[in-house]
């Protein structure tokens, strides 16, 4: 038998009084539409593959673009009910529980006072028994580092075998999914920093491990390089040219000051290269001796 619903909200009038014998009074009442009558109900149950009820399943209704609208959780008998679902809208319906595959039911258009039944058969996800490894990569001042290469190694027999690689996002975060039980080594590397690493064990199923690493500055790798080509007026590379590297600073009068700090020779292709150059401003000067002089 279908459920009966009120068309109007239960109304209450203003107070009226009879104070004289035989007095007649009038009490009117204007009823408000029952908004619930312009809605419907979604109900059903969640069972496992053996038809046993599954409690604690979240049933979620969304619009056609997966924007959330309503949700309920199945009880000990696997049943759920979602009341007051707005009518004249299209809905998607999802069922999810940790350890089970996400299920999507048949979409529906809700009509006023309609009752929609959607049942789900929940299947255990084979990947849900595996674990998540996630964390943050920091510098020594606690700042989070973006673009760090994070590598995960199987470390079971003491000879690490690379199994996964990822990079930190703009928030310094990384994540490795679907990691089985085992012994692991995790490393982080970034230009300008010493490599950081640690070992850990995932000893049980379905764990979430938070592994953070701190990276120390590597003063050597943080230095840069300066290279270029020395050529003549015809754009022909000059081999064997002397190249001087000058650091550019300013004196007390804010005048440019050039201080020579390094020297080298160009190769057969007119190429020079200065490595391990600290942060700063630089210029070069170059010349070549006349071999016939």
Secondary structure, DSSP 8 states (H G I E B T S, - for coil): ------SB-----------STT----------B-GGGGEEEEEEEEEETTS-B-TT-EEEEE-TT--EEEEEE--TTSEEEEEEEESSEEEEEEEE-TTB--EE---EEE-TT-EEE--EEE-B-TTTTSEEEEEEEEETTS-B-SS-EEEEEE-TTSS-EEEEEEE--TTSEEEEEEE-SEEEEEEEE-TTB--EEEEEEE-SSS-EEE--EEE-B-TTTT-EEEEEE-B-TTS-B-TT-EEEEEEEEE-TTS-EEEEEEEEEE--TTSEEEEEEE-SS-EEEEEE---TT-
